[in-house]
């Protein structure tokens, strides 16, 4: 089978990588003991991949594959967080730089791209260390090369690369004493394996088997007033740099003499610089000597652990809710929530989420993402807020109506944990569905559809396809209702016929006199109806 990249498949792959790292972010954070045990490798890797995916999502549907690849790699470069994120961005940049994306991907092409990526990552790191993401990247290249030598396909080359990476990850504790002592594999290597596994899944449809990653024997962290590593630098310095390529070797030499964990990646006058130092000023001055540094970020490792930088706040607890539709937003505001509105054309970004948690002005914040794609992003934003001393709980609501149910039982008079438990229970007990209209022919989990067909959604998956909206809604309701159901909530979308709600309410009352029915004008786009059953 010939492996040919397509724009639509590339977009799906970027989101699959985001979803995979979202699921494993906390696990990877827990593995993080090298180069410093600051427990942020999973979060940094996740935010880096999110930056690339958001750049792709911002392009119109008519964007070509080379345009998508360019904005993705640029997004990774400019959005890279931490040591792991910078290296991941370089691996992706070098991989795609070695590929003509408009041509078929043979095993030989895949092998050449993986080798270029491994070499570029090694070259970007000031002092390469075995037992890290670099070792995993090198093993992936060897796997792809072996596939090419065996005359396998491009898909098989990717699968071999991912398999070799998984095996190399399990060997990392044998290569680094710090990992063996902590009982973990390398966190950065694990992040790369997650991305490669997502790639294998996208190409083959198979979910790879996971290897062992964590024997829970945590490495003790130093006291908050100490540096993370005995004799090691106290600060992480990162910045983007506009500089001519010939200036970079001298910059590397200068920064290497100032500290460790040096990574400089990029090209064509745009670079991302990461280094651990004691002299922050000297690291920034080195960038100024090479070009124009900007978006400078400095982290004091001890402060990152201490997490005692909370400023005075003017209220005890806030609820932050992501909403779509003016009516849904108004309902949440009336309930006292801080609202972040989004639409398909204007999705929420990580910066908006972190700002919302910070600007809530509360010691405690409960978050209702109300969208599966936003759960991981809000969890990462919550992590940053916790470092500022804010207590944050993210309730993983996937639908707007789940958020409404959770908000209905919110009680600021309860203790924080009790309030979170009550809201989580309400959200979990809410069966949710929706109905939308197909805009083009396609294949759904419920079968093929044509433009104009009504599509019924149950718990986030397409479950019903039909030509009559009321009939489809009825089928969705039948799947959601149970003998123990007590309340049905109908949320009408933008432009929906008010008669639809009256007809449904009448039908429900005729069939189930024990049910209460509530109707709201949600004004959400694309979905004539949201449904909740409690």
Protein Blocks (a to p, Z undefined) as FASTA:
>chain_A
ZZdddfklmmmmmmmmmmmmmmmmmmmmmmpmbfbdghpmmmmmmmmmmmmmmmmmmpcf
kbcfklmmmmmmmmmmmmpgcjklmmmmmmmmmmmmmpcfkbccdfklmmmmmmmmmmmm
mmmpmbacehiaklmmmmmmmmmmmmmmnopafklmmmmmmmmmmmmmmmmmmmpmklmm
nopacfklmmmmmmmmmmmmmmnopacddddfbdcddcddddfkbcfbghiafbdcdddd
dddfklmmmmmmmmmmmmghiacedeehiacdddddfblmlmmmmmmmnmccehiacddf
klmmnopabccdfbfbdcddddedjklmmmmmmnopacddddfklccdfklmmmmmmmno
pabdcddfkpaklmmmmmmmmmmmmmnopacddddbfbfklmmmmmmmgcfkbcfklmmm
mmmmmmmmpccddddddfbdcddfkbccdehiacddeehiafbdcfblklmmmmmmmmmp
cfkbcbdcddddehiafklmmmmmmmmmmmmmmbccddddekpghiabacddZZ
